[in-house]
Amino acid sequence: MDLFDAETLADLKFRAKKQLRMRMRGLRAAYPVSALARASERIVESVLSLPQFSTARGVGLFWPMADRREVDVRPLATAAWAADKRVYFPFLEPTAAGFRTGFAEVHDASELAERGQRFLEPPRDAPRAERGQIELLIVPALAASADGHRLGYGSGFYDATLPDFCPPGHALVVVFDFQLLGELPVTNADVASQCIVTDRRILQL
């Protein structure tokens, strides 16, 4: 017999995620900025070595939020533009019913700006990516588990958006190695990735 009904189990997972987010935020904030910068460099080197990056014609990225000490993947954008790849960044556009999510093409970092959602976004009139145009999508996280699941900030942006591009695209989560956990509380809305890259290892799933 099940110990908890579906509603109770969902509530327990919600609370567990909330507590884990607080813990992982604090853990990342405790690391020296210089140490995270070196770890970010190793992560970037590993991503650049992957065939998924070299063969991708379209790459989805994010501009790291410095105050949250996210993995600095900015050199990946530079490398992608230098290789004549299409580069897309996430947007969160207010609508009458809520928000529209997606990725839009950017040709230079100067096009990105803070547009009310804390993270840097493409211009509103930038070309929107369609399914099949992003072959590799680089995803941030507060934590990741070895089965490909990730813990985000709780907005649900990537869980809502990844299914629009993956498949056929491949989702790759970048985290510092101390953010890689044995397991995470998972709900039906959570979307797993196909690869995890840390500063110490690459997990192809």
MIDOSE-1310 file (N, C-alpha, C; in nm, 2 decimals, decimal comma, always signed):
residues 205
mdlf	+0,08/-0,12/+0,00/+0,00/+0,00/+0,00/+0,09/+0,12/+0,00; +0,05/+0,22/-0,08/+0,13/+0,35/-0,09/+0,12/+0,43/+0,04; +0,23/+0,48/+0,09/+0,23/+0,56/+0,21/+0,17/+0,69/+0,19; +0,18/+0,75/+0,07/+0,13/+0,88/+0,05/+0,04/+0,88/-0,08
daet	-0,06/+0,97/-0,08/-0,14/+0,98/-0,20/-0,06/+1,08/-0,30; -0,11/+1,09/-0,42/-0,04/+1,17/-0,52/-0,02/+1,31/-0,48; -0,13/+1,37/-0,42/-0,12/+1,51/-0,38/-0,02/+1,53/-0,27; -0,02/+1,44/-0,17/+0,07/+1,46/-0,06/+0,22/+1,44/-0,11
ladl	+0,24/+1,34/-0,20/+0,37/+1,32/-0,26/+0,42/+1,44/-0,33; +0,33/+1,50/-0,41/+0,37/+1,62/-0,49/+0,41/+1,73/-0,40; +0,34/+1,75/-0,29/+0,37/+1,85/-0,19/+0,50/+1,83/-0,12; +0,53/+1,70/-0,09/+0,66/+1,67/-0,03/+0,77/+1,70/-0,13
kfra	+0,76/+1,67/-0,25/+0,86/+1,69/-0,35/+0,88/+1,84/-0,37; +0,77/+1,92/-0,37/+0,78/+2,06/-0,38/+0,86/+2,12/-0,26; +0,83/+2,08/-0,14/+0,91/+2,13/-0,03/+1,05/+2,08/-0,03; +1,08/+1,96/-0,07/+1,21/+1,91/-0,08/+1,29/+1,99/-0,18
kkql	+1,23/+2,03/-0,30/+1,30/+2,11/-0,39/+1,33/+2,25/-0,34; +1,24/+2,31/-0,27/+1,25/+2,44/-0,21/+1,37/+2,44/-0,12; +1,38/+2,34/-0,03/+1,49/+2,33/+0,07/+1,62/+2,31/+0,00; +1,62/+2,23/-0,10/+1,74/+2,20/-0,18/+1,79/+2,32/-0,25
rmrm	+1,70/+2,40/-0,31/+1,74/+2,52/-0,37/+1,82/+2,61/-0,28; +1,76/+2,63/-0,16/+1,83/+2,72/-0,06/+1,96/+2,67/-0,03; +1,98/+2,53/-0,01/+2,11/+2,48/+0,03/+2,21/+2,49/-0,08; +2,16/+2,47/-0,21/+2,26/+2,48/-0,32/+2,29/+2,62/-0,35
rglr	+2,20/+2,71/-0,34/+2,24/+2,85/-0,35/+2,35/+2,89/-0,25; +2,33/+2,85/-0,12/+2,42/+2,89/-0,02/+2,56/+2,82/-0,05; +2,56/+2,70/-0,09/+2,68/+2,63/-0,12/+2,76/+2,70/-0,23; +2,69/+2,73/-0,34/+2,76/+2,80/-0,45/+2,81/+2,93/-0,41
aayp	+2,73/+3,00/-0,33/+2,78/+3,14/-0,28/+2,90/+3,13/-0,19; +2,92/+3,01/-0,13/+3,03/+3,00/-0,04/+3,17/+2,98/-0,11; +3,16/+2,94/-0,23/+3,29/+2,92/-0,31/+3,35/+3,05/-0,35; +3,48/+3,07/-0,35/+3,55/+3,19/-0,40/+3,52/+3,21/-0,55
vsal	+3,50/+3,33/-0,59/+3,47/+3,37/-0,73/+3,58/+3,31/-0,82; +3,71/+3,33/-0,77/+3,82/+3,28/-0,85/+3,82/+3,13/-0,87; +3,77/+3,05/-0,78/+3,77/+2,91/-0,79/+3,66/+2,87/-0,89; +3,55/+2,94/-0,89/+3,44/+2,92/-0,98/+3,48/+2,96/-1,12
aras	+3,56/+3,06/-1,13/+3,60/+3,10/-1,27/+3,69/+3,00/-1,33; +3,78/+2,94/-1,25/+3,87/+2,83/-1,30/+3,79/+2,71/-1,34; +3,69/+2,68/-1,26/+3,60/+2,56/-1,28/+3,52/+2,59/-1,41; +3,47/+2,71/-1,43/+3,40/+2,75/-1,55/+3,49/+2,73/-1,68
eriv	+3,61/+2,76/-1,67/+3,70/+2,75/-1,78/+3,72/+2,60/-1,82; +3,72/+2,51/-1,72/+3,73/+2,37/-1,74/+3,61/+2,31/-1,81; +3,49/+2,36/-1,76/+3,36/+2,32/-1,82/+3,36/+2,36/-1,96; +3,39/+2,49/-1,99/+3,39/+2,54/-2,13/+3,48/+2,45/-2,22
esvl	+3,60/+2,42/-2,17/+3,69/+2,34/-2,25/+3,63/+2,20/-2,28; +3,56/+2,14/-2,18/+3,50/+2,01/-2,20/+3,39/+2,02/-2,31; +3,31/+2,12/-2,30/+3,20/+2,14/-2,39/+3,25/+2,16/-2,53; +3,36/+2,24/-2,55/+3,42/+2,26/-2,68/+3,47/+2,13/-2,74
slpq	+3,51/+2,04/-2,66/+3,57/+1,91/-2,70/+3,47/+1,81/-2,75; +3,34/+1,84/-2,72/+3,24/+1,74/-2,75/+3,20/+1,75/-2,90; +3,17/+1,64/-2,96/+3,12/+1,64/-3,10/+2,99/+1,70/-3,11; +2,91/+1,70/-3,01/+2,78/+1,76/-3,01/+2,79/+1,91/-3,03
fsta	+2,90/+1,97/-2,98/+2,92/+2,12/-3,00/+2,98/+2,14/-3,14; +3,08/+2,07/-3,18/+3,14/+2,09/-3,31/+3,05/+2,07/-3,43; +2,96/+1,98/-3,42/+2,87/+1,95/-3,53/+2,75/+2,03/-3,53; +2,71/+2,09/-3,42/+2,59/+2,17/-3,41/+2,59/+2,29/-3,50
rgvg	+2,49/+2,32/-3,58/+2,48/+2,44/-3,66/+2,41/+2,55/-3,58; +2,33/+2,51/-3,49/+2,25/+2,60/-3,40/+2,27/+2,56/-3,25; +2,31/+2,66/-3,17/+2,34/+2,63/-3,03/+2,26/+2,73/-2,94; +2,19/+2,67/-2,84/+2,12/+2,75/-2,75/+2,20/+2,77/-2,62
lfwp	+2,22/+2,90/-2,58/+2,30/+2,93/-2,46/+2,22/+3,01/-2,36; +2,29/+3,05/-2,26/+2,24/+3,15/-2,16/+2,35/+3,24/-2,12; +2,32/+3,36/-2,09/+2,42/+3,46/-2,04/+2,42/+3,45/-1,89; +2,53/+3,41/-1,83/+2,53/+3,38/-1,68/+2,50/+3,50/-1,60
madr	+2,42/+3,48/-1,49/+2,40/+3,59/-1,39/+2,51/+3,59/-1,29; +2,59/+3,69/-1,29/+2,71/+3,70/-1,21/+2,67/+3,69/-1,06; +2,56/+3,76/-1,02/+2,52/+3,76/-0,88/+2,48/+3,63/-0,83; +2,44/+3,53/-0,92/+2,41/+3,40/-0,88/+2,52/+3,30/-0,90
revd	+2,63/+3,35/-0,95/+2,75/+3,27/-0,97/+2,73/+3,15/-1,06; +2,66/+3,17/-1,16/+2,63/+3,06/-1,26/+2,76/+3,03/-1,33; +2,77/+2,91/-1,39/+2,88/+2,87/-1,48/+2,90/+2,97/-1,59; +3,02/+3,02/-1,61/+3,04/+3,13/-1,71/+3,06/+3,06/-1,84
vrpl	+2,96/+3,06/-1,92/+2,97/+2,99/-2,05/+2,98/+3,09/-2,17; +3,01/+3,22/-2,13/+3,03/+3,32/-2,24/+3,13/+3,28/-2,35; +3,24/+3,22/-2,31/+3,33/+3,18/-2,42/+3,27/+3,08/-2,52; +3,17/+3,01/-2,48/+3,10/+2,92/-2,58/+3,03/+3,00/-2,69
ataa	+2,97/+3,12/-2,65/+2,91/+3,20/-2,74/+3,01/+3,26/-2,84; +3,12/+3,30/-2,79/+3,23/+3,36/-2,87/+3,28/+3,25/-2,97; +3,30/+3,13/-2,92/+3,34/+3,02/-3,01/+3,24/+2,98/-3,12; +3,11/+2,99/-3,08/+3,01/+2,95/-3,17/+2,99/+3,06/-3,28
waad	+3,00/+3,18/-3,24/+2,99/+3,29/-3,35/+3,11/+3,28/-3,44; +3,23/+3,25/-3,38/+3,35/+3,24/-3,47/+3,34/+3,13/-3,56; +3,27/+3,02/-3,53/+3,25/+2,91/-3,62/+3,13/+2,92/-3,71; +3,07/+3,04/-3,71/+2,95/+3,07/-3,80/+2,83/+2,98/-3,76
krvy	+2,82/+2,95/-3,63/+2,70/+2,88/-3,59/+2,59/+2,98/-3,56; +2,47/+2,94/-3,56/+2,36/+3,02/-3,52/+2,35/+3,01/-3,36; +2,34/+3,12/-3,29/+2,34/+3,12/-3,15/+2,21/+3,18/-3,10; +2,15/+3,11/-3,01/+2,02/+3,15/-2,95/+2,02/+3,17/-2,80
fpfl	+1,95/+3,27/-2,75/+1,94/+3,29/-2,61/+1,79/+3,29/-2,57; +1,77/+3,26/-2,44/+1,63/+3,25/-2,39/+1,56/+3,38/-2,38; +1,43/+3,38/-2,40/+1,35/+3,50/-2,37/+1,22/+3,46/-2,29; +1,17/+3,55/-2,22/+1,05/+3,53/-2,14/+0,96/+3,65/-2,16
epta	+0,87/+3,64/-2,25/+0,79/+3,75/-2,30/+0,65/+3,76/-2,23; +0,62/+3,87/-2,16/+0,49/+3,88/-2,10/+0,37/+3,88/-2,21; +0,27/+3,81/-2,18/+0,15/+3,80/-2,26/+0,03/+3,83/-2,17; -0,09/+3,84/-2,24/-0,21/+3,87/-2,16/-0,24/+3,75/-2,07
agfr	-0,20/+3,63/-2,11/-0,23/+3,51/-2,03/-0,12/+3,47/-1,94; +0,00/+3,53/-1,95/+0,11/+3,50/-1,86/+0,24/+3,53/-1,93; +0,31/+3,42/-1,98/+0,44/+3,45/-2,04/+0,46/+3,35/-2,16; +0,53/+3,39/-2,26/+0,57/+3,31/-2,37/+0,72/+3,28/-2,36
tgfa	+0,76/+3,16/-2,37/+0,90/+3,13/-2,35/+0,96/+3,08/-2,49; +1,09/+3,09/-2,50/+1,15/+3,04/-2,62/+1,29/+3,09/-2,63; +1,35/+3,07/-2,75/+1,49/+3,11/-2,77/+1,49/+3,20/-2,90; +1,57/+3,30/-2,90/+1,58/+3,39/-3,02/+1,72/+3,41/-3,06
evhd	+1,75/+3,43/-3,19/+1,88/+3,43/-3,24/+1,95/+3,57/-3,21; +2,08/+3,56/-3,17/+2,16/+3,67/-3,14/+2,29/+3,66/-3,22; +2,33/+3,78/-3,27/+2,45/+3,78/-3,35/+2,57/+3,84/-3,28; +2,55/+3,90/-3,17/+2,65/+3,97/-3,09/+2,60/+3,99/-2,95
asel	+2,69/+3,98/-2,85/+2,66/+3,99/-2,71/+2,59/+4,13/-2,68; +2,63/+4,23/-2,76/+2,58/+4,36/-2,74/+2,42/+4,37/-2,76; +2,37/+4,27/-2,83/+2,22/+4,27/-2,85/+2,14/+4,23/-2,72; +2,21/+4,16/-2,63/+2,15/+4,11/-2,51/+2,13/+4,23/-2,41
aerg	+2,02/+4,22/-2,34/+1,99/+4,33/-2,24/+1,89/+4,27/-2,13; +1,89/+4,33/-2,02/+1,80/+4,30/-1,91/+1,67/+4,36/-1,94; +1,56/+4,28/-1,95/+1,43/+4,32/-2,00/+1,32/+4,29/-1,90; +1,36/+4,30/-1,77/+1,26/+4,28/-1,66/+1,26/+4,15/-1,60
qrfl	+1,34/+4,05/-1,64/+1,33/+3,92/-1,59/+1,46/+3,87/-1,52; +1,55/+3,97/-1,49/+1,68/+3,94/-1,42/+1,79/+3,89/-1,51; +1,76/+3,81/-1,61/+1,86/+3,76/-1,70/+1,86/+3,84/-1,83; +1,97/+3,83/-1,90/+1,98/+3,91/-2,03/+1,91/+3,83/-2,14
eppr	+1,83/+3,91/-2,21/+1,75/+3,85/-2,32/+1,78/+3,91/-2,45; +1,74/+3,84/-2,56/+1,75/+3,90/-2,70/+1,65/+4,01/-2,72; +1,67/+4,09/-2,82/+1,57/+4,19/-2,86/+1,43/+4,13/-2,88; +1,33/+4,20/-2,86/+1,19/+4,14/-2,88/+1,17/+4,11/-3,03
dapr	+1,24/+4,17/-3,12/+1,21/+4,14/-3,26/+1,32/+4,05/-3,32; +1,40/+3,98/-3,23/+1,50/+3,89/-3,28/+1,43/+3,76/-3,34; +1,48/+3,70/-3,44/+1,42/+3,58/-3,50/+1,41/+3,47/-3,40; +1,28/+3,41/-3,38/+1,26/+3,31/-3,29/+1,30/+3,17/-3,34
aerg	+1,36/+3,09/-3,26/+1,40/+2,96/-3,30/+1,28/+2,87/-3,31; +1,29/+2,78/-3,41/+1,18/+2,68/-3,43/+1,25/+2,54/-3,40; +1,16/+2,44/-3,38/+1,21/+2,31/-3,36/+1,30/+2,26/-3,47; +1,41/+2,21/-3,44/+1,51/+2,16/-3,54/+1,62/+2,26/-3,56
qiel	+1,60/+2,39/-3,52/+1,71/+2,49/-3,55/+1,82/+2,49/-3,44; +1,78/+2,44/-3,32/+1,88/+2,43/-3,21/+1,92/+2,28/-3,19; +2,04/+2,25/-3,22/+2,08/+2,11/-3,21/+2,15/+2,08/-3,08; +2,20/+2,18/-3,01/+2,26/+2,16/-2,88/+2,21/+2,28/-2,79
livp	+2,15/+2,25/-2,68/+2,10/+2,35/-2,59/+2,17/+2,34/-2,46; +2,25/+2,44/-2,42/+2,32/+2,45/-2,30/+2,23/+2,50/-2,19; +2,22/+2,43/-2,08/+2,12/+2,46/-1,97/+2,19/+2,49/-1,84; +2,16/+2,59/-1,77/+2,21/+2,62/-1,63/+2,13/+2,54/-1,53
alaa	+2,18/+2,53/-1,41/+2,11/+2,46/-1,30/+2,18/+2,49/-1,17; +2,10/+2,47/-1,06/+2,15/+2,48/-0,92/+2,21/+2,35/-0,88; +2,16/+2,24/-0,94/+2,21/+2,10/-0,92/+2,16/+2,01/-1,03; +2,23/+1,90/-1,04/+2,19/+1,80/-1,14/+2,22/+1,66/-1,08
sadg	+2,14/+1,56/-1,13/+2,16/+1,43/-1,09/+2,22/+1,34/-1,20; +2,27/+1,23/-1,17/+2,34/+1,15/-1,27/+2,24/+1,09/-1,37; +2,11/+1,10/-1,35/+2,02/+1,05/-1,45/+1,97/+1,15/-1,54; +2,04/+1,27/-1,53/+2,01/+1,38/-1,63/+1,91/+1,48/-1,58
hrlg	+1,85/+1,47/-1,47/+1,76/+1,57/-1,42/+1,83/+1,69/-1,36; +1,77/+1,80/-1,35/+1,83/+1,92/-1,30/+1,73/+1,99/-1,20; +1,79/+2,07/-1,12/+1,72/+2,16/-1,03/+1,74/+2,30/-1,07; +1,63/+2,37/-1,11/+1,64/+2,51/-1,15/+1,60/+2,60/-1,04
ygsg	+1,57/+2,72/-1,07/+1,53/+2,82/-0,97/+1,38/+2,82/-0,93; +1,31/+2,73/-1,00/+1,17/+2,71/-0,96/+1,07/+2,78/-1,05; +1,11/+2,85/-1,16/+1,02/+2,92/-1,25/+0,96/+2,82/-1,35; +1,03/+2,71/-1,37/+0,98/+2,62/-1,47/+1,01/+2,65/-1,61
fyda	+1,10/+2,75/-1,64/+1,13/+2,80/-1,77/+1,18/+2,68/-1,86; +1,28/+2,61/-1,82/+1,34/+2,51/-1,90/+1,25/+2,39/-1,91; +1,18/+2,35/-1,81/+1,09/+2,24/-1,82/+0,98/+2,27/-1,92; +0,94/+2,39/-1,93/+0,84/+2,43/-2,02/+0,89/+2,44/-2,17
tlpd	+1,02/+2,48/-2,18/+1,07/+2,52/-2,31/+1,15/+2,40/-2,38; +1,22/+2,32/-2,30/+1,30/+2,22/-2,36/+1,22/+2,12/-2,45; +1,10/+2,08/-2,41/+1,03/+1,99/-2,50/+1,00/+2,05/-2,64; +1,01/+2,19/-2,65/+0,99/+2,25/-2,79/+1,11/+2,23/-2,88
fcpp	+1,22/+2,19/-2,82/+1,34/+2,18/-2,90/+1,41/+2,04/-2,89; +1,39/+1,97/-2,78/+1,45/+1,84/-2,76/+1,35/+1,73/-2,74; +1,35/+1,63/-2,82/+1,43/+1,62/-2,95/+1,37/+1,71/-3,06; +1,44/+1,72/-3,17/+1,57/+1,65/-3,20/+1,69/+1,71/-3,14
ghal	+1,68/+1,83/-3,08/+1,80/+1,88/-3,02/+1,84/+1,80/-2,89; +1,96/+1,83/-2,85/+2,02/+1,76/-2,73/+2,04/+1,87/-2,62; +1,99/+1,84/-2,50/+2,00/+1,93/-2,38/+2,13/+1,89/-2,31; +2,21/+1,99/-2,27/+2,34/+1,96/-2,20/+2,34/+2,06/-2,08
vvvf	+2,34/+2,00/-1,96/+2,34/+2,08/-1,84/+2,49/+2,10/-1,79; +2,52/+2,23/-1,76/+2,65/+2,26/-1,71/+2,63/+2,30/-1,56; +2,71/+2,23/-1,48/+2,71/+2,26/-1,33/+2,86/+2,24/-1,28; +2,88/+2,30/-1,17/+3,01/+2,27/-1,10/+3,00/+2,14/-1,04
dfql	+3,11/+2,07/-1,02/+3,11/+1,93/-0,98/+3,04/+1,91/-0,84; +3,05/+2,01/-0,75/+2,99/+2,00/-0,62/+2,83/+2,01/-0,63; +2,78/+2,05/-0,75/+2,64/+2,05/-0,77/+2,58/+1,92/-0,83; +2,67/+1,83/-0,86/+2,62/+1,70/-0,91/+2,59/+1,61/-0,79
lgel	+2,46/+1,57/-0,78/+2,41/+1,49/-0,67/+2,37/+1,35/-0,71; +2,36/+1,27/-0,61/+2,32/+1,13/-0,64/+2,18/+1,12/-0,70; +2,09/+1,20/-0,65/+1,95/+1,20/-0,70/+1,88/+1,33/-0,66; +1,77/+1,36/-0,73/+1,69/+1,48/-0,71/+1,55/+1,44/-0,70
pvtn	+1,46/+1,51/-0,62/+1,32/+1,49/-0,63/+1,27/+1,53/-0,77; +1,20/+1,44/-0,83/+1,15/+1,45/-0,97/+1,00/+1,45/-0,98; +0,94/+1,54/-1,06/+0,80/+1,54/-1,08/+0,77/+1,51/-1,23; +0,65/+1,49/-1,26/+0,61/+1,46/-1,40/+0,65/+1,57/-1,50
adva	+0,66/+1,69/-1,45/+0,69/+1,81/-1,53/+0,84/+1,82/-1,56; +0,92/+1,75/-1,48/+1,06/+1,77/-1,50/+1,11/+1,70/-1,63; +1,20/+1,77/-1,70/+1,26/+1,72/-1,82/+1,41/+1,69/-1,81; +1,45/+1,56/-1,84/+1,58/+1,52/-1,83/+1,67/+1,57/-1,94
sqci	+1,80/+1,58/-1,92/+1,89/+1,62/-2,03/+1,96/+1,50/-2,08; +2,04/+1,51/-2,19/+2,11/+1,40/-2,25/+2,26/+1,40/-2,21; +2,30/+1,51/-2,15/+2,44/+1,52/-2,11/+2,46/+1,61/-2,00; +2,56/+1,58/-1,91/+2,59/+1,67/-1,80/+2,74/+1,70/-1,80
vtdr	+2,79/+1,82/-1,80/+2,93/+1,85/-1,80/+2,96/+1,93/-1,67; +3,06/+1,88/-1,60/+3,11/+1,95/-1,48/+3,25/+1,99/-1,50; +3,32/+2,05/-1,41/+3,46/+2,08/-1,42/+3,55/+1,95/-1,40; +3,48/+1,84/-1,37/+3,56/+1,72/-1,35/+3,52/+1,60/-1,43
rilq	+3,40/+1,61/-1,49/+3,35/+1,49/-1,56/+3,25/+1,53/-1,67; +3,23/+1,43/-1,76/+3,13/+1,44/-1,87/+3,04/+1,32/-1,85; +2,91/+1,34/-1,84/+2,82/+1,23/-1,83/+2,73/+1,23/-1,96; +2,75/+1,13/-2,04/+2,66/+1,11/-2,16/+2,55/+1,02/-2,12
l	+2,43/+1,06/-2,14/+2,32/+0,98/-2,09/+2,23/+0,92/-2,20
